[in-house]
Amino acid sequence: MGQGLGIKKCDFKVTVNNNNHHTEEISTERLIVRRGQPFTITVCFSAPIHNYLWQLKRILLIAQTGSHPSKADGTQTEFLISSLGDQKQWSAALEEQDPCFWTISVNTPANAPIGQYALLLHASKSDHLLGNFTLLFNPWCQDDEVFLANEAQRQEYVLNQDGVIYWGTENAVLAQPWDFSQFEEDIVDICFTLLDVGERHRDKDHTQRKNPVYICRIVAAMLNCDEFRGILTECGTRQYFNGTPPSKWLGSGPILRQWIASQCKPVRYGQCWVFAAVMCSVLRCLGIPTRVVTGFTWAHNTNSSLSVDEYYDEDGTLLTQDKNARVWTFHVWNECWMARADLLPEYSGWQALDATCQNKSKGPSFCGPAPVQAIKEGDTEADYDVCYFFAAINAKCQVWIQKTDHTLKPALGSTKYTGNNISTKSVDSERCEDITHNYKYPEGSFQEKVVLDKAYTKIKKLEATSSSSKTQFSFIPTALEEPVNLFIHLQLKNFLLRGQDVPLSIEVFNHSGGEKATHLLVGAQSLHYNGVPVTQLWKEEFHFTLRSNEVSRKHGTVSAKHGEDRPPEPSHRTPGEVRDSGCRARAHLQTKKVQAGLCAT
């Protein structure tokens, strides 16, 4: 280097720097730092530095990232070593000097592109590689777009590797432990390979890696191979040929390692909770505060419509007419914390991000990041995909009965509401925290009505131009019949052990002023978590007469033997497969004047 100026070694002080940057769990052998925060290095020269004073004014540092670093696009920068560093940009300050070594404080700007960097020392016309380091987002830095002020939340949403994913039903929430593994040393390299692959398929480059919104969209696109050579293959229910059933995954590490070991071929198989869990691992590893969120009764693939229909025959069996739009028992997605410089200030904070494929009229099949506050306020035109999240948690599900002549009749009192009990793991606890209030105003409130009216006006314009799927049923209105004042209360136990019978309790109330000859049909049907019916498990009919203001109590039992003809179940029970399907009980009640239906899940 130069005329005799040489470097003996460079000490990146990995232990001290990584500890200061909250990356010591990732590695104790390589430098991994967060942007917007200085780190210290010591350069040891091969001879006393005063022998080369004529060169010292021309000594500077070079930091570069990517396969083709360039000053023009911000992936290469040069900065002088001075006595004072600039905290807002790339800079280097001389902290200590000795005849044979310099201790230098290197500062990275809070908006620098994340990535794997080379650090070089330039003297005269020669460069010398000092070493390599990895730069991540910094939730501890106030100038970083992912800054999160609360330390307990930073510990939970960035540093915690042990998580919980919630599933089941809104009245019976179950917890699934998950190992995010974001700080196992090889994971950080896999995450950057993921970005490299995603950028190649989207004709993007490293220049936009300073933006957390961009990073989230690249990662979401890479999670599902429907976009391109993604990490996971989504499967139809029970179609697990030559792969691992989604329920068998207990952590993100094996999935990411299998993807990299297979030369980036999609791993078989994943469903919504697996996509969300792996996304959480990748984004936490890169430094973006992220959590996994579960919503119960989710309207999927509505193409931003605020309505979805369910159809039953007169025996109470769920029919599958619409192959796309369905009400899912639960759905799992992510929230990421960041400032949204591209939107109004109030839309900074938690952003909803969903890697599960959606049938959209335009754009990629994933959704987000969408400001959670925009979803709550019904600002459906905000970027990205607010309208899809809003529809999924605000759509009304109308239940229809298909008669033998193929006409449709609405089941009385059968409107179901979506977006219930939106939940996530609470900070520093495995307690399930209900965050529905972040997404929706209280049901029936004035604020909810204002938001729904605003959103409906905007979405109605979208529906007019979109090619949403149509049901093959023809709706022939039936004459309104006088109310019969009969009510059904159907009750099931929330938690049952495998192999147990399912007891049902049905109460029928006659609040009319007259006697009613009653025909009650009760049935139980198993469903996948995504609303796809599996099989009719049980059905029973009751005939009785109800006097005015009388209550009749009936009891039934779905025997465990009804599931014996299904394939053997694994010892580990999780959602999303036939063996783990939900059970829906439905009661139909007929009198001389009207048929009424009540659905309980």
C-alpha positions in Angstrom: 0.0 0.0 0.0 1.4 3.4 -1.0 5.2 3.6 -0.7 5.7 1.2 2.1 2.6 2.0 4.2 1.2 -1.4 5.2 -1.4 -2.8 7.5 -0.5 -5.6 9.8 -4.1 -6.4 10.9 -7.4 -4.8 11.7 -9.3 -5.7 14.9 -13.1 -5.3 14.4 -13.6 -5.7 18.2 -16.4 -8.1 17.5 -17.3 -8.9 21.1 -17.7 -5.3 22.3 -19.3 -4.0 19.1 -21.8 -6.8 18.7 -22.8 -6.5 22.4 -23.3 -2.7 21.9 -25.4 -3.4 18.8 -27.6 -6.2 20.3 -26.2 -8.8 17.9 -24.0 -10.8 20.2 -26.5 -13.7 19.9 -26.0 -13.8 16.2 -22.3 -14.1 16.3 -19.2 -13.7 18.5 -16.8 -14.1 15.6 -18.0 -11.7 12.9 -19.0 -8.0 13.0 -22.7 -7.5 12.8 -23.9 -3.9 13.6 -27.0 -1.8 13.3 -27.2 1.4 11.2 -27.2 4.8 12.8 -24.9 3.7 15.6 -21.0 3.9 15.7 -18.7 0.9 16.0 -15.0 0.9 16.8 -12.1 -0.8 15.0 -8.3 -0.8 15.6 -6.0 -0.7 12.6 -2.4 -2.0 13.3 0.2 -0.7 10.9 3.3 -2.7 9.9 5.6 0.2 10.9 5.4 3.4 12.9 2.9 5.7 11.3 5.0 8.8 11.6 7.3 7.3 8.8 4.4 8.0 6.4 3.1 11.4 7.4 3.1 12.5 3.8 0.4 10.0 3.1 -1.9 10.5 6.1 -3.9 13.4 4.6 -5.0 11.1 1.8 -6.2 8.2 4.0 -9.9 7.5 3.9 -12.3 4.6 4.4 -14.5 3.0 1.8 -17.7 1.1 2.7 -19.4 -0.8 -0.1 -22.1 -3.4 -0.5 -23.6 -5.4 -3.4 -22.1 -7.1 -6.4 -21.6 -3.8 -8.3 -21.0 -1.1 -5.7 -21.4 2.4 -7.0 -21.2 5.9 -5.5 -24.0 7.0 -7.7 -26.6 4.6 -6.3 -25.4 4.9 -2.7 -23.9 1.3 -2.4 -20.4 2.7 -2.1 -19.2 5.6 -0.1 -15.9 7.2 0.8 -15.3 9.2 3.9 -12.2 10.8 5.5 -10.8 9.8 8.9 -11.1 13.0 11.0 -11.0 14.1 14.6 -14.8 14.5 14.6 -17.3 12.2 13.1 -20.7 13.1 11.6 -23.5 11.1 13.2 -25.9 11.7 10.3 -23.8 10.2 7.5 -20.9 7.8 6.9 -18.0 9.1 8.9 -14.9 8.1 10.8 -13.4 9.7 13.9 -9.9 9.0 15.2 -10.4 8.1 18.9 -6.9 6.9 19.8 -3.5 6.8 18.1 -0.2 5.2 18.8 2.9 5.0 16.6 1.7 1.6 15.3 -2.1 1.7 15.5 -5.2 3.8 15.2 -8.5 3.3 17.0 -11.3 4.6 14.8 -15.0 5.1 15.5 -17.0 4.4 12.3 -20.5 5.8 12.0 -23.2 4.6 9.6 -26.2 6.7 8.7 -29.6 5.7 10.0 -30.8 5.4 6.4 -28.0 3.3 5.0 -28.9 0.3 2.9 -28.8 -2.9 5.0 -26.5 -5.6 3.7 -23.1 -7.3 3.8 -20.4 -4.7 3.5 -16.7 -4.6 2.8 -14.6 -2.0 4.6 -11.5 -0.7 2.9 -8.7 1.7 3.8 -7.6 3.9 0.9 -4.2 5.6 1.0 -2.7 7.4 -2.0 -3.9 5.3 -4.9 -4.1 1.9 -3.1 -6.9 0.1 -1.3 -6.5 -2.4 1.5 -9.4 -4.6 2.7 -9.8 -4.2 6.4 -12.6 -6.8 6.6 -16.3 -7.4 6.2 -19.3 -6.6 8.3 -23.1 -6.9 8.2 -25.4 -3.9 8.6 -28.9 -4.3 9.9 -31.9 -2.0 10.7 -31.7 -0.4 14.2 -34.9 -0.2 16.3 -32.7 1.5 19.1 -31.9 4.5 16.9 -34.3 7.4 16.9 -33.4 8.3 13.3 -34.1 4.8 11.9 -37.5 4.3 10.3 -37.9 1.2 12.4 -37.2 2.9 15.7 -39.3 1.5 18.6 -39.2 3.5 21.8 -40.2 0.8 24.2 -37.4 -1.4 25.4 -39.6 -4.2 26.5 -41.2 -4.3 23.0 -37.8 -4.3 21.4 -36.8 -7.3 23.5 -40.0 -9.0 22.4 -40.4 -8.1 18.8 -36.7 -8.1 17.8 -34.7 -10.2 20.2 -37.1 -12.9 21.4 -36.5 -16.2 19.5 -39.3 -18.1 21.3 -42.8 -17.4 20.1 -46.4 -18.5 20.2 -48.8 -18.8 17.3 -52.5 -18.8 18.2 -55.1 -20.8 16.3 -58.4 -22.7 16.9 -61.6 -20.7 17.2 -62.5 -17.4 18.7 -64.1 -19.1 21.7 -61.3 -21.7 22.1 -58.0 -20.1 21.3 -55.1 -22.6 21.4 -51.3 -21.8 21.6 -48.7 -23.3 19.3 -45.0 -22.7 20.5 -42.6 -21.7 17.7 -38.9 -21.4 17.5 -38.1 -18.3 15.3 -34.3 -19.1 15.4 -33.5 -15.6 14.0 -30.2 -15.4 15.7 -28.7 -18.7 14.8 -25.6 -17.6 12.9 -26.3 -19.0 9.5 -29.8 -17.5 9.4 -28.6 -13.9 8.8 -26.7 -15.1 5.6 -29.8 -17.0 4.4 -31.9 -13.9 4.9 -29.6 -11.8 2.7 -29.6 -14.6 0.1 -33.4 -14.5 0.2 -33.2 -10.7 -0.6 -30.7 -11.4 -3.4 -33.0 -14.0 -5.0 -36.0 -11.9 -4.6 -34.4 -8.8 -6.2 -33.2 -10.8 -9.2 -36.7 -12.0 -9.9 -38.2 -8.5 -9.5 -35.4 -6.6 -11.4 -34.5 -4.7 -8.2 -31.1 -4.0 -6.6 -29.4 -3.2 -3.4 -30.1 0.6 -3.7 -33.6 0.3 -2.1 -32.6 -1.8 0.9 -32.6 1.4 3.0 -36.4 1.3 3.0 -38.1 -1.2 5.4 -41.3 -1.1 3.3 -39.3 -2.4 0.3 -37.7 -5.1 2.4 -41.1 -6.3 3.7 -42.5 -6.5 0.2 -39.5 -8.5 -1.1 -39.6 -10.9 1.9 -43.4 -11.4 1.6 -43.1 -12.1 -2.1 -40.3 -14.6 -1.4 -42.3 -16.5 1.2 -44.8 -18.0 -1.2 -43.6 -19.7 -4.4 -46.7 -18.6 -6.3 -44.7 -15.4 -6.9 -41.5 -17.0 -8.1 -38.9 -19.3 -6.6 -40.1 -18.7 -3.1 -39.3 -20.3 0.2 -42.5 -22.3 0.7 -45.1 -24.1 -1.4 -48.6 -23.6 -0.3 -50.7 -26.7 -0.3 -54.3 -27.7 -0.6 -55.6 -29.5 2.4 -54.0 -32.9 2.9 -52.0 -32.7 -0.3 -48.6 -33.3 1.3 -46.9 -35.5 -1.3 -43.1 -35.6 -1.1 -43.0 -33.0 1.6 -43.6 -32.1 5.2 -47.2 -31.3 6.4 -47.5 -27.8 7.7 -48.4 -29.1 11.2 -45.0 -30.8 11.5 -43.0 -27.6 11.4 -42.1 -26.3 14.9 -39.6 -23.6 13.9 -38.3 -21.5 11.1 -34.7 -22.7 11.1 -35.2 -26.1 9.4 -37.4 -24.5 6.7 -34.8 -21.8 5.8 -31.9 -24.2 5.9 -33.8 -26.7 3.7 -34.5 -23.9 1.2 -30.8 -22.9 1.0 -29.5 -26.5 0.9 -31.8 -27.3 -2.1 -30.4 -24.3 -4.0 -33.4 -22.2 -3.3 -36.1 -24.6 -4.3 -39.4 -24.1 -2.5 -39.9 -26.2 0.6 -43.0 -28.3 0.8 -45.3 -27.4 2.5 -46.7 -24.3 4.2 -49.9 -22.7 5.2 -50.8 -19.3 6.6 -49.3 -19.7 10.1 -46.0 -21.2 8.6 -45.7 -18.2 6.2 -46.2 -15.8 9.0 -43.8 -17.5 11.4 -41.0 -17.6 8.8 -41.6 -14.0 7.8 -41.3 -13.0 11.5 -38.0 -14.8 11.7 -36.5 -13.1 8.6 -37.7 -9.6 9.5 -36.6 -9.8 13.1 -33.2 -11.1 12.0 -32.9 -8.0 9.7 -33.9 -5.7 12.5 -37.5 -4.9 11.8 -39.8 -5.3 14.9 -42.3 -8.0 13.9 -45.0 -10.0 15.5 -47.3 -12.8 14.5 -51.1 -12.0 14.5 -54.1 -14.3 14.4 -57.6 -13.2 13.4 -60.6 -15.5 14.0 -63.5 -15.7 11.4 -61.5 -14.3 8.5 -63.1 -13.6 5.1 -60.5 -14.8 2.6 -60.3 -14.0 -1.1 -63.2 -11.5 -1.1 -61.3 -9.4 -3.6 -62.0 -6.4 -1.3 -65.7 -7.1 -1.2 -67.5 -6.4 2.1 -69.7 -9.5 1.7 -69.2 -13.2 1.5 -71.8 -16.0 1.4 -72.2 -19.5 2.9 -74.6 -22.0 1.4 -76.3 -24.9 3.1 -78.8 -27.5 1.9 -82.0 -28.1 3.8 -80.3 -30.8 5.9 -77.8 -28.2 7.2 -74.8 -29.5 5.1 -72.3 -26.8 4.1 -72.0 -26.6 0.3 -68.9 -25.6 -1.6 -70.0 -23.4 -4.4 -67.5 -20.5 -4.3 -64.1 -22.1 -4.6 -62.3 -18.9 -3.5 -64.2 -16.7 -1.1 -64.7 -18.4 2.2 -64.9 -17.7 5.9 -61.8 -19.2 7.5 -62.0 -20.3 11.1 -58.7 -18.3 11.7 -56.0 -16.7 9.6 -52.4 -15.7 10.6 -50.4 -12.8 9.3 -47.7 -10.4 10.5 -47.4 -6.9 11.8 -44.2 -4.9 11.4 -43.3 -1.6 13.1 -42.0 1.3 11.0 -42.4 4.9 10.0 -44.3 5.4 6.8 -42.6 8.4 5.1 -44.7 7.7 2.0 -48.0 8.2 3.9 -49.6 10.5 6.5 -47.7 10.6 9.8 -50.6 8.9 11.7 -50.1 5.8 9.5 -46.7 5.1 11.0 -46.5 2.3 13.5 -47.8 -1.2 13.1 -48.2 -2.4 9.5 -50.1 -5.5 8.5 -48.3 -7.9 6.1 -49.7 -11.1 4.8 -47.7 -13.6 2.7 -50.6 -16.0 2.1 -51.8 -15.9 -1.5 -54.9 -13.7 -2.2 -56.9 -13.6 -5.4 -56.4 -10.0 -6.3 -57.6 -8.1 -9.3 -54.2 -6.6 -9.7 -50.8 -6.5 -8.1 -48.8 -9.3 -6.3 -50.6 -12.1 -4.5 -49.3 -11.0 -1.0 -50.8 -8.1 0.9 -49.1 -5.1 2.7 -47.5 -3.6 4.4 -50.8 -1.9 5.3 -51.0 0.6 8.1 -53.2 -0.9 10.9 -54.5 2.6 11.7 -55.6 3.0 8.0 -57.4 -0.3 8.2 -59.2 0.8 11.4 -60.2 4.2 9.8 -61.4 2.6 6.5 -58.9 4.5 4.4 -58.9 1.7 1.8 -56.9 3.6 -0.8 -53.8 3.8 1.3 -50.8 1.7 0.3 -50.5 -1.2 0.5 -53.7 -3.3 0.2 -55.6 -1.7 3.0 -58.8 -2.6 1.2 -58.1 -6.4 1.4 -57.4 -6.4 5.1 -60.4 -4.1 5.8 -62.7 -6.5 3.9 -61.3 -9.6 5.5 -62.1 -8.4 9.0 -65.3 -6.3 8.3 -67.1 -8.4 5.7 -70.6 -9.7 6.7 -71.2 -13.3 6.0 -74.8 -14.1 4.9 -75.9 -17.7 5.3 -78.2 -19.1 2.6 -80.3 -22.2 2.4 -80.5 -23.9 -1.0 -83.9 -25.5 -1.5 -84.5 -28.6 -3.5 -85.6 -26.4 -6.5 -82.2 -24.6 -6.3 -83.7 -21.3 -5.1 -82.0 -19.6 -2.2 -83.5 -18.4 1.0 -81.7 -16.4 3.7 -81.5 -18.2 7.1 -83.0 -16.1 9.7 -80.6 -14.4 12.1 -77.7 -15.9 10.2 -75.4 -13.0 9.5 -71.9 -13.8 10.8 -69.4 -11.1 11.6 -65.7 -11.5 10.6 -62.5 -10.2 12.2 -63.1 -11.4 15.8 -60.6 -11.7 18.6 -57.5 -10.5 16.7 -54.7 -11.8 18.9 -51.0 -11.8 19.4 -48.5 -12.9 22.0 -48.2 -10.3 24.7 -44.8 -8.7 25.6 -42.6 -10.9 27.8 -45.4 -13.4 28.4 -47.2 -16.2 26.6 -50.5 -14.6 27.4 -52.8 -14.1 24.4 -53.3 -10.3 23.9 -56.5 -9.2 22.1 -55.6 -6.3 19.7 -59.0 -6.2 17.9 -59.4 -2.6 19.0 -56.3 -1.7 16.9 -58.2 -2.9 13.7 -61.8 -2.0 14.4 -64.0 0.3 16.4 -66.5 -1.4 18.8 -69.2 -3.3 17.0 -72.3 -1.3 16.7 -70.6 2.0 17.7 -71.1 5.3 15.8 -67.4 5.3 14.8 -67.8 1.9 13.3 -70.8 3.1 11.2 -68.9 6.1 9.9 -65.9 4.0 8.9 -68.0 1.3 7.2 -69.9 3.9 5.3 -66.7 5.6 4.1 -65.1 2.3 3.2 -68.2 1.0 1.4 -68.3 4.0 -0.8 -64.7 3.5 -1.9 -64.8 -0.3 -2.2 -68.1 -0.1 -4.2 -66.2 1.8 -6.9 -63.5 -1.0 -6.9 -66.1 -3.7 -7.1 -67.7 -2.1 -10.2 -64.5 -2.6 -12.2 -63.2 -5.9 -10.7 -64.1 -9.3 -11.9 -65.1 -10.8 -8.6 -66.2 -14.4 -8.7 -69.9 -15.1 -8.9 -71.9 -17.9 -7.3 -73.6 -20.4 -9.6 -76.7 -20.2 -7.5 -79.6 -18.1 -8.8 -81.2 -16.1 -6.1 -85.0 -16.1 -6.3 -86.4 -13.9 -3.5 -89.0 -15.6 -1.3 -91.8 -13.7 0.3 -91.1 -12.4 3.7 -92.9 -14.5 6.3 -94.1 -13.3 9.6 -91.7 -13.8 12.5 -92.4 -16.9 14.5 -90.5 -15.8 17.7 -88.7 -19.1 17.9 -85.1 -19.0 19.1 -82.4 -21.7 19.3 -79.5 -21.8 21.7 -76.9 -24.4 20.6 -74.0 -25.0 23.0 -70.8 -27.1 22.6 -67.9 -27.6 24.9 -64.9 -25.4 24.0 -62.2 -27.9 24.7 -62.3 -31.6 24.0 -59.6 -34.2 24.1 -58.9 -36.5 21.1 -61.2 -39.5 21.2 -63.9 -37.9 23.3 -67.5 -37.8 22.3 -68.9 -34.3 21.6 -71.9 -33.5 23.7 -74.4 -31.0 22.3 -77.1 -29.1 24.2 -79.9 -27.4 22.3 -82.6 -25.2 23.7 -85.6 -24.0 21.7 -87.6 -21.1 23.0 -91.1 -20.3 21.8 -91.7 -16.6 22.6 -94.8 -16.4 20.4 -98.4 -16.3 21.6 -99.3 -19.7 20.2 -98.4 -23.3 20.1 -95.9 -24.5 17.5 -95.5 -27.9 16.0 -91.7 -28.1 15.6 -89.3 -30.1 13.5 -85.7 -29.7 14.6 -82.8 -31.0 12.6 -79.3 -30.9 14.2 -76.1 -31.9 12.4 -72.3 -31.8 12.9 -69.9 -31.4 10.0 -66.1 -31.3 10.1 -64.3 -28.5 8.3 -60.8 -27.5 7.5 -59.6 -24.3 9.1 -60.0 -22.5 5.8 -63.7 -23.3 5.6 -63.5 -26.3 3.3 -66.0 -28.9 4.4 -64.8 -32.5 5.0 -67.6 -34.8 5.9 -70.9 -35.0 7.6 -70.2 -36.5 11.1 -73.7 -36.8 12.6 -77.3 -35.8 12.2 -80.4 -36.2 14.3 -84.0 -35.0 14.0 -86.5 -34.1 16.7 -90.3 -33.7 16.4 -92.1 -32.0 19.3 -94.7 -29.4 20.1 -93.9 -26.1 21.9 -96.6 -24.3 23.9 -96.4 -20.5 24.2 -93.4 -19.3 26.1 -92.2 -22.8 26.6 -88.6 -24.0 26.5 -87.7 -27.4 25.1 -84.2 -28.9 25.9 -82.7 -31.5 23.6 -79.4 -33.3 23.9 -77.3 -35.1 21.3 -73.8 -36.6 21.1 -71.4 -36.8 18.2 -69.7 -40.0 18.8 -65.9 -40.2 18.5 -66.3 -43.3 16.3 -67.5 -41.1 13.5 -63.8 -40.1 12.9 -62.4 -43.6 13.0 -62.6 -44.0 9.2 -60.3 -41.1 8.7 -56.5 -41.5 8.3 -54.4 -41.9 11.5 -53.6 -38.7 13.3 -50.2 -37.6 14.5 -49.5 -37.1 18.1 -48.9 -33.4 17.5 -52.2 -31.7 16.9 -52.2 -28.4 14.9 -54.6 -26.6 12.6 -55.0 -26.9 8.9 -55.4 -30.6 8.0 -58.3 -33.0 7.7 -57.2 -34.7 10.9 -57.4 -31.3 12.7 -60.5 -30.0 11.1 -63.0 -28.0 13.0 -66.5 -29.3 13.8 -69.4 -27.2 12.9 -72.8 -27.9 14.4 -75.9 -26.5 12.8 -79.5 -26.6 13.8 -82.5 -26.2 11.4 -85.9 -25.6 12.9 -89.1 -26.0 11.0 -92.6 -25.1 12.0 -95.8 -24.7 9.9 -94.8 -21.2 8.9 -91.0 -20.8 8.7 -87.6 -22.4 8.7 -84.9 -20.8 10.8 -81.3 -21.5 11.1 -78.6 -20.9 13.6 -74.9 -21.7 13.1 -72.4 -22.3 15.9 -68.8 -23.0 15.5 
